[in-house]
Structure formats: C-alpha cells, structure tokens
Amino acid sequence: MRKLSPPLVYGYVRSPFERPEYLAGCRDALASWCAREGWNLGAVFTDIASAVDVDGRLGFRGLLDAEVPPGSRTPGFHAARAMVGL
C-alpha cells in the first residue's frame, strides 16, 4: 500500500489591531496544531487592521487563492483558521 503524504494546510489570522506578539503566538499555535495532526503548514495568511468585508482582506483572499501543489492527496485544501477580532 502506498503511503500518502500529509495534507498541506494553510492558516489565517485576523486581528483588528497591530499586535506583533499576538500574531507570532497565533502562528506558533497553528504550527503546533499542524505538527500534532501530522499536517504540513504551507503558509499563514494574515490581515491586520483590515476592513470587515472580504474584499478588503488581502490575507483572506490570498488564503482562498492558495493553490494545491500537484500530487497532493485531495483536490481541495484544508484551511486551519484562527479567526480573531470578528
């Protein structure tokens, strides 16, 4: 039986204020969660002090536009999200 590679996941963090320590903590938490689950964390997209509407959230739009590399085990992608400040 062929062993499948771990899924590639992306994270998303939104904060209404500029808080570098908080952002770093969220990234660390996402990385730990992914490691615990056996997932590969591809990128963490962020929006800081962004608009509430989706069009104003460049990080969120980047998450939605993230491509799945060839050979991944699923046609879609898993999004690990830490939604803050909504």
N, CA, C and O atoms as a Maestro MAE file, in Angstrom:
{
 s_m_m2io_version
 :::
 2.0.0
}

f_m_ct {
 s_m_title
 :::
 protein
 m_atom[344] {
  # First column is atom index #
  i_m_mmod_type
  r_m_x_coord
  r_m_y_coord
  r_m_z_coord
  i_m_residue_number
  s_m_chain_name
  s_m_pdb_residue_name
  s_m_pdb_atom_name
  i_m_atomic_number
  :::
  1 25 0.839 -1.181 0.000 1 A "MET " " N  " 7
  2 3 0.000 0.000 0.000 1 A "MET " " CA " 6
  3 2 0.884 1.243 0.000 1 A "MET " " C  " 6
  4 15 1.824 1.348 0.788 1 A "MET " " O  " 8
  5 25 0.580 2.159 -0.870 2 A "ARG " " N  " 7
  6 3 1.356 3.395 -0.998 2 A "ARG " " CA " 6
  7 2 0.993 4.356 0.130 2 A "ARG " " C  " 6
  8 15 -0.181 4.624 0.386 2 A "ARG " " O  " 8
  9 25 2.018 4.866 0.792 3 A "LYS " " N  " 7
  10 3 1.785 5.822 1.872 3 A "LYS " " CA " 6
  11 2 1.513 7.203 1.278 3 A "LYS " " C  " 6
  12 15 2.260 7.689 0.428 3 A "LYS " " O  " 8
  13 25 0.429 7.824 1.743 4 A "LEU " " N  " 7
  14 3 0.078 9.160 1.275 4 A "LEU " " CA " 6
  15 2 0.864 10.209 2.046 4 A "LEU " " C  " 6
  16 15 1.147 10.049 3.234 4 A "LEU " " O  " 8
  17 25 1.209 11.277 1.351 5 A "SER " " N  " 7
  18 3 1.907 12.364 2.027 5 A "SER " " CA " 6
  19 2 0.911 13.142 2.884 5 A "SER " " C  " 6
  20 15 -0.280 13.182 2.574 5 A "SER " " O  " 8
  21 25 1.397 13.757 3.959 6 A "PRO " " N  " 7
  22 3 0.493 14.525 4.823 6 A "PRO " " CA " 6
  23 2 -0.145 15.681 4.051 6 A "PRO " " C  " 6
  24 15 0.462 16.221 3.126 6 A "PRO " " O  " 8
  25 25 -1.360 16.056 4.427 7 A "PRO " " N  " 7
  26 3 -2.000 17.168 3.715 7 A "PRO " " CA " 6
  27 2 -1.284 18.492 3.967 7 A "PRO " " C  " 6
  28 15 -0.705 18.720 5.030 7 A "PRO " " O  " 8
  29 25 -1.340 19.336 2.975 8 A "LEU " " N  " 7
  30 3 -0.817 20.686 3.076 8 A "LEU " " CA " 6
  31 2 -1.956 21.584 3.529 8 A "LEU " " C  " 6
  32 15 -3.022 21.587 2.913 8 A "LEU " " O  " 8
  33 25 -1.751 22.339 4.587 9 A "VAL " " N  " 7
  34 3 -2.790 23.219 5.109 9 A "VAL " " CA " 6
  35 2 -2.272 24.652 5.156 9 A "VAL " " C  " 6
  36 15 -1.067 24.905 5.142 9 A "VAL " " O  " 8
  37 25 -3.212 25.565 5.210 10 A "TYR " " N  " 7
  38 3 -2.899 26.983 5.295 10 A "TYR " " CA " 6
  39 2 -3.616 27.556 6.503 10 A "TYR " " C  " 6
  40 15 -4.708 27.109 6.853 10 A "TYR " " O  " 8
  41 25 -3.012 28.535 7.134 11 A "GLY " " N  " 7
  42 3 -3.622 29.194 8.275 11 A "GLY " " CA " 6
  43 2 -4.048 30.609 7.932 11 A "GLY " " C  " 6
  44 15 -3.584 31.200 6.957 11 A "GLY " " O  " 8
  45 25 -4.941 31.137 8.756 12 A "TYR " " N  " 7
  46 3 -5.399 32.506 8.586 12 A "TYR " " CA " 6
  47 2 -5.602 33.130 9.961 12 A "TYR " " C  " 6
  48 15 -6.252 32.548 10.829 12 A "TYR " " O  " 8
  49 25 -5.041 34.319 10.149 13 A "VAL " " N  " 7
  50 3 -5.194 35.056 11.399 13 A "VAL " " CA " 6
  51 2 -5.596 36.484 11.050 13 A "VAL " " C  " 6
  52 15 -4.984 37.126 10.197 13 A "VAL " " O  " 8
  53 25 -6.636 36.969 11.727 14 A "ARG " " N  " 7
  54 3 -7.072 38.351 11.544 14 A "ARG " " CA " 6
  55 2 -7.097 39.028 12.901 14 A "ARG " " C  " 6
  56 15 -7.618 38.481 13.873 14 A "ARG " " O  " 8
  57 25 -6.533 40.210 12.957 15 A "SER " " N  " 7
  58 3 -6.540 40.992 14.187 15 A "SER " " CA " 6
  59 2 -6.941 42.425 13.851 15 A "SER " " C  " 6
  60 15 -6.451 42.991 12.874 15 A "SER " " O  " 8
  61 25 -7.824 43.014 14.648 16 A "PRO " " N  " 7
  62 3 -8.239 44.388 14.371 16 A "PRO " " CA " 6
  63 2 -7.168 45.421 14.722 16 A "PRO " " C  " 6
  64 15 -7.277 46.586 14.342 16 A "PRO " " O  " 8
  65 25 -6.135 44.991 15.448 17 A "PHE " " N  " 7
  66 3 -5.077 45.903 15.880 17 A "PHE " " CA " 6
  67 2 -3.706 45.325 15.545 17 A "PHE " " C  " 6
  68 15 -3.558 44.115 15.377 17 A "PHE " " O  " 8
  69 25 -2.728 46.179 15.451 18 A "GLU " " N  " 7
  70 3 -1.336 45.784 15.240 18 A "GLU " " CA " 6
  71 2 -0.803 45.211 16.549 18 A "GLU " " C  " 6
  72 15 -0.550 45.954 17.497 18 A "GLU " " O  " 8
  73 25 -0.631 43.893 16.601 19 A "ARG " " N  " 7
  74 3 -0.132 43.222 17.806 19 A "ARG " " CA " 6
  75 2 0.858 42.132 17.391 19 A "ARG " " C  " 6
  76 15 0.470 40.971 17.264 19 A "ARG " " O  " 8
  77 25 2.119 42.482 17.180 20 A "PRO " " N  " 7
  78 3 3.101 41.506 16.689 20 A "PRO " " CA " 6
  79 2 3.232 40.262 17.572 20 A "PRO " " C  " 6
  80 15 3.375 39.152 17.058 20 A "PRO " " O  " 8
  81 25 3.184 40.440 18.891 21 A "GLU " " N  " 7
  82 3 3.337 39.285 19.789 21 A "GLU " " CA " 6
  83 2 2.160 38.333 19.639 21 A "GLU " " C  " 6
  84 15 2.330 37.114 19.656 21 A "GLU " " O  " 8
  85 25 0.978 38.892 19.494 22 A "TYR " " N  " 7
  86 3 -0.215 38.079 19.318 22 A "TYR " " CA " 6
  87 2 -0.142 37.300 18.008 22 A "TYR " " C  " 6
  88 15 -0.442 36.106 17.973 22 A "TYR " " O  " 8
  89 25 0.251 37.968 16.946 23 A "LEU " " N  " 7
  90 3 0.381 37.329 15.642 23 A "LEU " " CA " 6
  91 2 1.385 36.185 15.700 23 A "LEU " " C  " 6
  92 15 1.128 35.101 15.176 23 A "LEU " " O  " 8
  93 25 2.529 36.426 16.338 24 A "ALA " " N  " 7
  94 3 3.540 35.373 16.478 24 A "ALA " " CA " 6
  95 2 2.991 34.193 17.282 24 A "ALA " " C  " 6
  96 15 3.257 33.038 16.949 24 A "ALA " " O  " 8
  97 25 2.227 34.480 18.337 25 A "GLY " " N  " 7
  98 3 1.625 33.424 19.138 25 A "GLY " " CA " 6
  99 2 0.632 32.595 18.338 25 A "GLY " " C  " 6
  100 15 0.589 31.372 18.468 25 A "GLY " " O  " 8
  101 25 -0.156 33.253 17.520 26 A "CYS " " N  " 7
  102 3 -1.111 32.527 16.672 26 A "CYS " " CA " 6
  103 2 -0.390 31.646 15.658 26 A "CYS " " C  " 6
  104 15 -0.787 30.505 15.421 26 A "CYS " " O  " 8
  105 25 0.659 32.176 15.070 27 A "ARG " " N  " 7
  106 3 1.444 31.368 14.118 27 A "ARG " " CA " 6
  107 2 2.050 30.156 14.809 27 A "ARG " " C  " 6
  108 15 2.030 29.051 14.266 27 A "ARG " " O  " 8
  109 25 2.585 30.359 16.000 28 A "ASP " " N  " 7
  110 3 3.156 29.241 16.756 28 A "ASP " " CA " 6
  111 2 2.090 28.206 17.089 28 A "ASP " " C  " 6
  112 15 2.334 27.004 16.988 28 A "ASP " " O  " 8
  113 25 0.900 28.676 17.489 29 A "ALA " " N  " 7
  114 3 -0.191 27.759 17.821 29 A "ALA " " CA " 6
  115 2 -0.627 26.954 16.592 29 A "ALA " " C  " 6
  116 15 -0.872 25.752 16.690 29 A "ALA " " O  " 8
  117 25 -0.722 27.615 15.447 30 A "LEU " " N  " 7
  118 3 -1.072 26.907 14.221 30 A "LEU " " CA " 6
  119 2 -0.011 25.879 13.849 30 A "LEU " " C  " 6
  120 15 -0.338 24.762 13.449 30 A "LEU " " O  " 8
  121 25 1.258 26.255 13.980 31 A "ALA " " N  " 7
  122 3 2.352 25.328 13.665 31 A "ALA " " CA " 6
  123 2 2.320 24.117 14.597 31 A "ALA " " C  " 6
  124 15 2.521 22.987 14.152 31 A "ALA " " O  " 8
  125 25 2.072 24.344 15.877 32 A "SER " " N  " 7
  126 3 1.997 23.233 16.841 32 A "SER " " CA " 6
  127 2 0.817 22.321 16.536 32 A "SER " " C  " 6
  128 15 0.940 21.097 16.574 32 A "SER " " O  " 8
  129 25 -0.317 22.922 16.238 33 A "TRP " " N  " 7
  130 3 -1.513 22.144 15.910 33 A "TRP " " CA " 6
  131 2 -1.266 21.273 14.683 33 A "TRP " " C  " 6
  132 15 -1.607 20.090 14.669 33 A "TRP " " O  " 8
  133 25 -0.674 21.869 13.662 34 A "CYS " " N  " 7
  134 3 -0.399 21.119 12.434 34 A "CYS " " CA " 6
  135 2 0.593 19.986 12.690 34 A "CYS " " C  " 6
  136 15 0.416 18.881 12.178 34 A "CYS " " O  " 8
  137 25 1.620 20.251 13.465 35 A "ALA " " N  " 7
  138 3 2.601 19.210 13.789 35 A "ALA " " CA " 6
  139 2 1.930 18.066 14.543 35 A "ALA " " C  " 6
  140 15 2.197 16.897 14.266 35 A "ALA " " O  " 8
  141 25 1.073 18.396 15.481 36 A "ARG " " N  " 7
  142 3 0.359 17.386 16.277 36 A "ARG " " CA " 6
  143 2 -0.551 16.522 15.398 36 A "ARG " " C  " 6
  144 15 -0.695 15.322 15.632 36 A "ARG " " O  " 8
  145 25 -1.160 17.141 14.389 37 A "GLU " " N  " 7
  146 3 -2.072 16.428 13.493 37 A "GLU " " CA " 6
  147 2 -1.347 15.725 12.343 37 A "GLU " " C  " 6
  148 15 -1.950 14.941 11.611 37 A "GLU " " O  " 8
  149 25 -0.050 16.011 12.189 38 A "GLY " " N  " 7
  150 3 0.708 15.417 11.093 38 A "GLY " " CA " 6
  151 2 0.501 16.118 9.767 38 A "GLY " " C  " 6
  152 15 0.680 15.513 8.710 38 A "GLY " " O  " 8
  153 25 0.124 17.395 9.809 39 A "TRP " " N  " 7
  154 3 -0.101 18.186 8.609 39 A "TRP " " CA " 6
  155 2 1.114 19.050 8.311 39 A "TRP " " C  " 6
  156 15 1.890 19.365 9.213 39 A "TRP " " O  " 8
  157 25 1.282 19.430 7.061 40 A "ASN " " N  " 7
  158 3 2.316 20.378 6.656 40 A "ASN " " CA " 6
  159 2 1.687 21.764 6.539 40 A "ASN " " C  " 6
  160 15 0.770 21.971 5.744 40 A "ASN " " O  " 8
  161 25 2.184 22.707 7.333 41 A "LEU " " N  " 7
  162 3 1.684 24.082 7.276 41 A "LEU " " CA " 6
  163 2 2.412 24.825 6.173 41 A "LEU " " C  " 6
  164 15 3.610 25.087 6.271 41 A "LEU " " O  " 8
  165 25 1.674 25.166 5.116 42 A "GLY " " N  " 7
  166 3 2.282 25.823 3.970 42 A "GLY " " CA " 6
  167 2 2.540 27.298 4.198 42 A "GLY " " C  " 6
  168 15 3.627 27.794 3.901 42 A "GLY " " O  " 8
  169 25 1.555 27.999 4.719 43 A "ALA " " N  " 7
  170 3 1.666 29.440 4.935 43 A "ALA " " CA " 6
  171 2 0.589 29.866 5.905 43 A "ALA " " C  " 6
  172 15 -0.437 29.201 6.055 43 A "ALA " " O  " 8
  173 25 0.837 30.986 6.563 44 A "VAL " " N  " 7
  174 3 -0.169 31.596 7.422 44 A "VAL " " CA " 6
  175 2 -0.464 32.976 6.832 44 A "VAL " " C  " 6
  176 15 0.400 33.853 6.810 44 A "VAL " " O  " 8
  177 25 -1.672 33.148 6.363 45 A "PHE " " N  " 7
  178 3 -2.096 34.419 5.796 45 A "PHE " " CA " 6
  179 2 -2.646 35.283 6.914 45 A "PHE " " C  " 6
  180 15 -3.306 34.780 7.822 45 A "PHE " " O  " 8
  181 25 -2.384 36.569 6.855 46 A "THR " " N  " 7
  182 3 -2.797 37.469 7.935 46 A "THR " " CA " 6
  183 2 -3.455 38.730 7.397 46 A "THR " " C  " 6
  184 15 -3.172 39.196 6.293 46 A "THR " " O  " 8
  185 25 -4.331 39.251 8.213 47 A "ASP " " N  " 7
  186 3 -4.913 40.569 7.986 47 A "ASP " " CA " 6
  187 2 -4.842 41.314 9.309 47 A "ASP " " C  " 6
  188 15 -5.341 40.840 10.329 47 A "ASP " " O  " 8
  189 25 -4.219 42.479 9.282 48 A "ILE " " N  " 7
  190 3 -4.084 43.321 10.467 48 A "ILE " " CA " 6
  191 2 -4.826 44.628 10.204 48 A "ILE " " C  " 6
  192 15 -4.583 45.295 9.198 48 A "ILE " " O  " 8
  193 25 -5.720 44.986 11.100 49 A "ALA " " N  " 7
  194 3 -6.489 46.232 10.985 49 A "ALA " " CA " 6
  195 2 -7.108 46.375 9.603 49 A "ALA " " C  " 6
  196 15 -7.098 47.456 9.014 49 A "ALA " " O  " 8
  197 25 -7.643 45.286 9.098 50 A "SER " " N  " 7
  198 3 -8.229 45.295 7.759 50 A "SER " " CA " 6
  199 2 -9.723 45.580 7.839 50 A "SER " " C  " 6
  200 15 -10.322 45.563 8.915 50 A "SER " " O  " 8
  201 25 -10.293 45.835 6.704 51 A "ALA " " N  " 7
  202 3 -11.734 46.062 6.622 51 A "ALA " " CA " 6
  203 2 -12.487 44.799 7.007 51 A "ALA " " C  " 6
  204 15 -11.944 43.695 6.957 51 A "ALA " " O  " 8
  205 25 -13.724 44.975 7.384 52 A "VAL " " N  " 7
  206 3 -14.542 43.827 7.768 52 A "VAL " " CA " 6
  207 2 -14.984 43.034 6.542 52 A "VAL " " C  " 6
  208 15 -15.112 41.811 6.613 52 A "VAL " " O  " 8
  209 25 -15.217 43.709 5.429 53 A "ASP " " N  " 7
  210 3 -15.656 42.987 4.233 53 A "ASP " " CA " 6
  211 2 -14.509 42.185 3.623 53 A "ASP " " C  " 6
  212 15 -13.340 42.548 3.762 53 A "ASP " " O  " 8
  213 25 -14.852 41.113 2.960 54 A "VAL " " N  " 7
  214 3 -13.860 40.199 2.402 54 A "VAL " " CA " 6
  215 2 -12.985 40.873 1.358 54 A "VAL " " C  " 6
  216 15 -11.797 40.564 1.264 54 A "VAL " " O  " 8
  217 25 -13.543 41.784 0.574 55 A "ASP " " N  " 7
  218 3 -12.762 42.450 -0.470 55 A "ASP " " CA " 6
  219 2 -11.594 43.235 0.114 55 A "ASP " " C  " 6
  220 15 -10.574 43.409 -0.554 55 A "ASP " " O  " 8
  221 25 -11.727 43.710 1.347 56 A "GLY " " N  " 7
  222 3 -10.659 44.469 1.975 56 A "GLY " " CA " 6
  223 2 -9.645 43.625 2.718 56 A "GLY " " C  " 6
  224 15 -8.692 44.166 3.278 56 A "GLY " " O  " 8
  225 25 -9.821 42.330 2.738 57 A "ARG " " N  " 7
  226 3 -8.912 41.427 3.451 57 A "ARG " " CA " 6
  227 2 -7.989 40.710 2.466 57 A "ARG " " C  " 6
  228 15 -8.326 39.646 1.945 57 A "ARG " " O  " 8
  229 25 -6.850 41.291 2.225 58 A "LEU " " N  " 7
  230 3 -5.921 40.695 1.258 58 A "LEU " " CA " 6
  231 2 -5.412 39.335 1.714 58 A "LEU " " C  " 6
  232 15 -5.233 38.434 0.895 58 A "LEU " " O  " 8
  233 25 -5.178 39.180 3.014 59 A "GLY " " N  " 7
  234 3 -4.723 37.890 3.525 59 A "GLY " " CA " 6
  235 2 -5.752 36.801 3.335 59 A "GLY " " C  " 6
  236 15 -5.413 35.682 2.952 59 A "GLY " " O  " 8
  237 25 -7.022 37.121 3.603 60 A "PHE " " N  " 7
  238 3 -8.089 36.145 3.429 60 A "PHE " " CA " 6
  239 2 -8.251 35.768 1.959 60 A "PHE " " C  " 6
  240 15 -8.446 34.600 1.623 60 A "PHE " " O  " 8
  241 25 -8.170 36.767 1.094 61 A "ARG " " N  " 7
  242 3 -8.242 36.484 -0.341 61 A "ARG " " CA " 6
  243 2 -7.067 35.624 -0.788 61 A "ARG " " C  " 6
  244 15 -7.218 34.758 -1.650 61 A "ARG " " O  " 8
  245 25 -5.889 35.865 -0.199 62 A "GLY " " N  " 7
  246 3 -4.734 35.022 -0.504 62 A "GLY " " CA " 6
  247 2 -4.955 33.576 -0.090 62 A "GLY " " C  " 6
  248 15 -4.576 32.646 -0.802 62 A "GLY " " O  " 8
  249 25 -5.576 33.401 1.073 63 A "LEU " " N  " 7
  250 3 -5.905 32.051 1.537 63 A "LEU " " CA " 6
  251 2 -6.831 31.362 0.543 63 A "LEU " " C  " 6
  252 15 -6.610 30.203 0.191 63 A "LEU " " O  " 8
  253 25 -7.861 32.062 0.090 64 A "LEU " " N  " 7
  254 3 -8.792 31.469 -0.855 64 A "LEU " " CA " 6
  255 2 -8.155 31.166 -2.201 64 A "LEU " " C  " 6
  256 15 -8.580 30.247 -2.901 64 A "LEU " " O  " 8
  257 25 -7.140 31.937 -2.562 65 A "ASP " " N  " 7
  258 3 -6.464 31.743 -3.847 65 A "ASP " " CA " 6
  259 2 -5.298 30.761 -3.779 65 A "ASP " " C  " 6
  260 15 -4.687 30.451 -4.802 65 A "ASP " " O  " 8
  261 25 -4.987 30.269 -2.576 66 A "ALA " " N  " 7
  262 3 -3.844 29.364 -2.426 66 A "ALA " " CA " 6
  263 2 -4.034 28.137 -3.312 66 A "ALA " " C  " 6
  264 15 -5.116 27.552 -3.367 66 A "ALA " " O  " 8
  265 25 -2.983 27.768 -3.989 67 A "GLU " " N  " 7
  266 3 -3.049 26.631 -4.902 67 A "GLU " " CA " 6
  267 2 -2.618 25.360 -4.200 67 A "GLU " " C  " 6
  268 15 -1.786 25.383 -3.294 67 A "GLU " " O  " 8
  269 25 -3.185 24.276 -4.622 68 A "VAL " " N  " 7
  270 3 -2.786 22.968 -4.124 68 A "VAL " " CA " 6
  271 2 -1.700 22.446 -5.056 68 A "VAL " " C  " 6
  272 15 -1.894 22.411 -6.271 68 A "VAL " " O  " 8
  273 25 -0.559 22.041 -4.503 69 A "PRO " " N  " 7
  274 3 0.512 21.548 -5.365 69 A "PRO " " CA " 6
  275 2 0.134 20.231 -6.039 69 A "PRO " " C  " 6
  276 15 -0.674 19.468 -5.509 69 A "PRO " " O  " 8
  277 25 0.716 19.967 -7.207 70 A "PRO " " N  " 7
  278 3 0.442 18.701 -7.896 70 A "PRO " " CA " 6
  279 2 0.829 17.524 -6.999 70 A "PRO " " C  " 6
  280 15 1.824 17.583 -6.276 70 A "PRO " " O  " 8
  281 25 0.045 16.475 -7.055 71 A "GLY " " N  " 7
  282 3 0.355 15.284 -6.273 71 A "GLY " " CA " 6
  283 2 -0.189 15.319 -4.858 71 A "GLY " " C  " 6
  284 15 0.024 14.375 -4.096 71 A "GLY " " O  " 8
  285 25 -0.890 16.391 -4.484 72 A "SER " " N  " 7
  286 3 -1.460 16.424 -3.142 72 A "SER " " CA " 6
  287 2 -2.573 15.393 -3.076 72 A "SER " " C  " 6
  288 15 -3.114 14.990 -4.105 72 A "SER " " O  " 8
  289 25 -2.912 14.969 -1.879 73 A "ARG " " N  " 7
  290 3 -3.848 13.859 -1.765 73 A "ARG " " CA " 6
  291 2 -5.310 14.250 -1.895 73 A "ARG " " C  " 6
  292 15 -6.166 13.375 -2.019 73 A "ARG " " O  " 8
  293 25 -5.614 15.523 -1.870 74 A "THR " " N  " 7
  294 3 -7.007 15.939 -2.023 74 A "THR " " CA " 6
  295 2 -7.092 17.033 -3.069 74 A "THR " " C  " 6
  296 15 -6.152 17.813 -3.226 74 A "THR " " O  " 8
  297 25 -8.199 17.104 -3.784 75 A "PRO " " N  " 7
  298 3 -8.326 18.159 -4.783 75 A "PRO " " CA " 6
  299 2 -8.504 19.536 -4.161 75 A "PRO " " C  " 6
  300 15 -8.188 20.537 -4.803 75 A "PRO " " O  " 8
  301 25 -8.992 19.614 -2.956 76 A "GLY " " N  " 7
  302 3 -9.157 20.892 -2.265 76 A "GLY " " CA " 6
  303 2 -8.035 21.098 -1.279 76 A "GLY " " C  " 6
  304 15 -7.032 20.385 -1.327 76 A "GLY " " O  " 8
  305 25 -8.175 22.039 -0.401 77 A "PHE " " N  " 7
  306 3 -7.184 22.219 0.641 77 A "PHE " " CA " 6
  307 2 -7.884 22.355 1.971 77 A "PHE " " C  " 6
  308 15 -9.054 22.732 2.040 77 A "PHE " " O  " 8
  309 25 -7.155 22.044 3.028 78 A "HIS " " N  " 7
  310 3 -7.669 22.194 4.371 78 A "HIS " " CA " 6
  311 2 -7.214 23.555 4.885 78 A "HIS " " C  " 6
  312 15 -6.042 23.902 4.742 78 A "HIS " " O  " 8
  313 25 -8.078 24.300 5.454 79 A "ALA " " N  " 7
  314 3 -7.710 25.602 5.999 79 A "ALA " " CA " 6
  315 2 -7.803 25.546 7.515 79 A "ALA " " C  " 6
  316 15 -8.886 25.396 8.082 79 A "ALA " " O  " 8
  317 25 -6.673 25.667 8.148 80 A "ALA " " N  " 7
  318 3 -6.654 25.769 9.608 80 A "ALA " " CA " 6
  319 2 -6.765 27.244 9.924 80 A "ALA " " C  " 6
  320 15 -5.895 28.026 9.542 80 A "ALA " " O  " 8
  321 25 -7.821 27.635 10.614 81 A "ARG " " N  " 7
  322 3 -8.083 29.057 10.798 81 A "ARG " " CA " 6
  323 2 -8.118 29.417 12.267 81 A "ARG " " C  " 6
  324 15 -8.675 28.687 13.087 81 A "ARG " " O  " 8
  325 25 -7.529 30.528 12.585 82 A "ALA " " N  " 7
  326 3 -7.682 31.143 13.898 82 A "ALA " " CA " 6
  327 2 -8.317 32.500 13.636 82 A "ALA " " C  " 6
  328 15 -7.623 33.464 13.311 82 A "ALA " " O  " 8
  329 25 -9.606 32.575 13.774 83 A "MET " " N  " 7
  330 3 -10.329 33.808 13.472 83 A "MET " " CA " 6
  331 2 -10.416 34.635 14.762 83 A "MET " " C  " 6
  332 15 -10.914 34.168 15.787 83 A "MET " " O  " 8
  333 25 -9.930 35.847 14.685 84 A "VAL " " N  " 7
  334 3 -9.864 36.684 15.873 84 A "VAL " " CA " 6
  335 2 -10.433 38.057 15.533 84 A "VAL " " C  " 6
  336 15 -10.287 38.546 14.413 84 A "VAL " " O  " 8
  337 25 -11.059 38.646 16.484 85 A "GLY " " N  " 7
  338 3 -11.492 40.026 16.346 85 A "GLY " " CA " 6
  339 2 -12.706 40.231 15.480 85 A "GLY " " C  " 6
  340 15 -12.924 41.344 15.001 85 A "GLY " " O  " 8
  341 25 -13.501 39.215 15.257 86 A "LEU " " N  " 7
  342 3 -14.698 39.385 14.432 86 A "LEU " " CA " 6
  343 2 -15.866 39.808 15.280 86 A "LEU " " C  " 6
  344 15 -16.966 40.003 14.763 86 A "LEU " " O  " 8
  :::
 }
 m_bond[343] {
  # First column is bond index #
  i_m_from
  i_m_to
  i_m_order
  :::
  1 1 2 1
  2 2 3 1
  3 3 4 2
  4 3 5 1
  5 5 6 1
  6 6 7 1
  7 7 8 2
  8 7 9 1
  9 9 10 1
  10 10 11 1
  11 11 12 2
  12 11 13 1
  13 13 14 1
  14 14 15 1
  15 15 16 2
  16 15 17 1
  17 17 18 1
  18 18 19 1
  19 19 20 2
  20 19 21 1
  21 21 22 1
  22 22 23 1
  23 23 24 2
  24 23 25 1
  25 25 26 1
  26 26 27 1
  27 27 28 2
  28 27 29 1
  29 29 30 1
  30 30 31 1
  31 31 32 2
  32 31 33 1
  33 33 34 1
  34 34 35 1
  35 35 36 2
  36 35 37 1
  37 37 38 1
  38 38 39 1
  39 39 40 2
  40 39 41 1
  41 41 42 1
  42 42 43 1
  43 43 44 2
  44 43 45 1
  45 45 46 1
  46 46 47 1
  47 47 48 2
  48 47 49 1
  49 49 50 1
  50 50 51 1
  51 51 52 2
  52 51 53 1
  53 53 54 1
  54 54 55 1
  55 55 56 2
  56 55 57 1
  57 57 58 1
  58 58 59 1
  59 59 60 2
  60 59 61 1
  61 61 62 1
  62 62 63 1
  63 63 64 2
  64 63 65 1
  65 65 66 1
  66 66 67 1
  67 67 68 2
  68 67 69 1
  69 69 70 1
  70 70 71 1
  71 71 72 2
  72 71 73 1
  73 73 74 1
  74 74 75 1
  75 75 76 2
  76 75 77 1
  77 77 78 1
  78 78 79 1
  79 79 80 2
  80 79 81 1
  81 81 82 1
  82 82 83 1
  83 83 84 2
  84 83 85 1
  85 85 86 1
  86 86 87 1
  87 87 88 2
  88 87 89 1
  89 89 90 1
  90 90 91 1
  91 91 92 2
  92 91 93 1
  93 93 94 1
  94 94 95 1
  95 95 96 2
  96 95 97 1
  97 97 98 1
  98 98 99 1
  99 99 100 2
  100 99 101 1
  101 101 102 1
  102 102 103 1
  103 103 104 2
  104 103 105 1
  105 105 106 1
  106 106 107 1
  107 107 108 2
  108 107 109 1
  109 109 110 1
  110 110 111 1
  111 111 112 2
  112 111 113 1
  113 113 114 1
  114 114 115 1
  115 115 116 2
  116 115 117 1
  117 117 118 1
  118 118 119 1
  119 119 120 2
  120 119 121 1
  121 121 122 1
  122 122 123 1
  123 123 124 2
  124 123 125 1
  125 125 126 1
  126 126 127 1
  127 127 128 2
  128 127 129 1
  129 129 130 1
  130 130 131 1
  131 131 132 2
  132 131 133 1
  133 133 134 1
  134 134 135 1
  135 135 136 2
  136 135 137 1
  137 137 138 1
  138 138 139 1
  139 139 140 2
  140 139 141 1
  141 141 142 1
  142 142 143 1
  143 143 144 2
  144 143 145 1
  145 145 146 1
  146 146 147 1
  147 147 148 2
  148 147 149 1
  149 149 150 1
  150 150 151 1
  151 151 152 2
  152 151 153 1
  153 153 154 1
  154 154 155 1
  155 155 156 2
  156 155 157 1
  157 157 158 1
  158 158 159 1
  159 159 160 2
  160 159 161 1
  161 161 162 1
  162 162 163 1
  163 163 164 2
  164 163 165 1
  165 165 166 1
  166 166 167 1
  167 167 168 2
  168 167 169 1
  169 169 170 1
  170 170 171 1
  171 171 172 2
  172 171 173 1
  173 173 174 1
  174 174 175 1
  175 175 176 2
  176 175 177 1
  177 177 178 1
  178 178 179 1
  179 179 180 2
  180 179 181 1
  181 181 182 1
  182 182 183 1
  183 183 184 2
  184 183 185 1
  185 185 186 1
  186 186 187 1
  187 187 188 2
  188 187 189 1
  189 189 190 1
  190 190 191 1
  191 191 192 2
  192 191 193 1
  193 193 194 1
  194 194 195 1
  195 195 196 2
  196 195 197 1
  197 197 198 1
  198 198 199 1
  199 199 200 2
  200 199 201 1
  201 201 202 1
  202 202 203 1
  203 203 204 2
  204 203 205 1
  205 205 206 1
  206 206 207 1
  207 207 208 2
  208 207 209 1
  209 209 210 1
  210 210 211 1
  211 211 212 2
  212 211 213 1
  213 213 214 1
  214 214 215 1
  215 215 216 2
  216 215 217 1
  217 217 218 1
  218 218 219 1
  219 219 220 2
  220 219 221 1
  221 221 222 1
  222 222 223 1
  223 223 224 2
  224 223 225 1
  225 225 226 1
  226 226 227 1
  227 227 228 2
  228 227 229 1
  229 229 230 1
  230 230 231 1
  231 231 232 2
  232 231 233 1
  233 233 234 1
  234 234 235 1
  235 235 236 2
  236 235 237 1
  237 237 238 1
  238 238 239 1
  239 239 240 2
  240 239 241 1
  241 241 242 1
  242 242 243 1
  243 243 244 2
  244 243 245 1
  245 245 246 1
  246 246 247 1
  247 247 248 2
  248 247 249 1
  249 249 250 1
  250 250 251 1
  251 251 252 2
  252 251 253 1
  253 253 254 1
  254 254 255 1
  255 255 256 2
  256 255 257 1
  257 257 258 1
  258 258 259 1
  259 259 260 2
  260 259 261 1
  261 261 262 1
  262 262 263 1
  263 263 264 2
  264 263 265 1
  265 265 266 1
  266 266 267 1
  267 267 268 2
  268 267 269 1
  269 269 270 1
  270 270 271 1
  271 271 272 2
  272 271 273 1
  273 273 274 1
  274 274 275 1
  275 275 276 2
  276 275 277 1
  277 277 278 1
  278 278 279 1
  279 279 280 2
  280 279 281 1
  281 281 282 1
  282 282 283 1
  283 283 284 2
  284 283 285 1
  285 285 286 1
  286 286 287 1
  287 287 288 2
  288 287 289 1
  289 289 290 1
  290 290 291 1
  291 291 292 2
  292 291 293 1
  293 293 294 1
  294 294 295 1
  295 295 296 2
  296 295 297 1
  297 297 298 1
  298 298 299 1
  299 299 300 2
  300 299 301 1
  301 301 302 1
  302 302 303 1
  303 303 304 2
  304 303 305 1
  305 305 306 1
  306 306 307 1
  307 307 308 2
  308 307 309 1
  309 309 310 1
  310 310 311 1
  311 311 312 2
  312 311 313 1
  313 313 314 1
  314 314 315 1
  315 315 316 2
  316 315 317 1
  317 317 318 1
  318 318 319 1
  319 319 320 2
  320 319 321 1
  321 321 322 1
  322 322 323 1
  323 323 324 2
  324 323 325 1
  325 325 326 1
  326 326 327 1
  327 327 328 2
  328 327 329 1
  329 329 330 1
  330 330 331 1
  331 331 332 2
  332 331 333 1
  333 333 334 1
  334 334 335 1
  335 335 336 2
  336 335 337 1
  337 337 338 1
  338 338 339 1
  339 339 340 2
  340 339 341 1
  341 341 342 1
  342 342 343 1
  343 343 344 2
  :::
 }
}
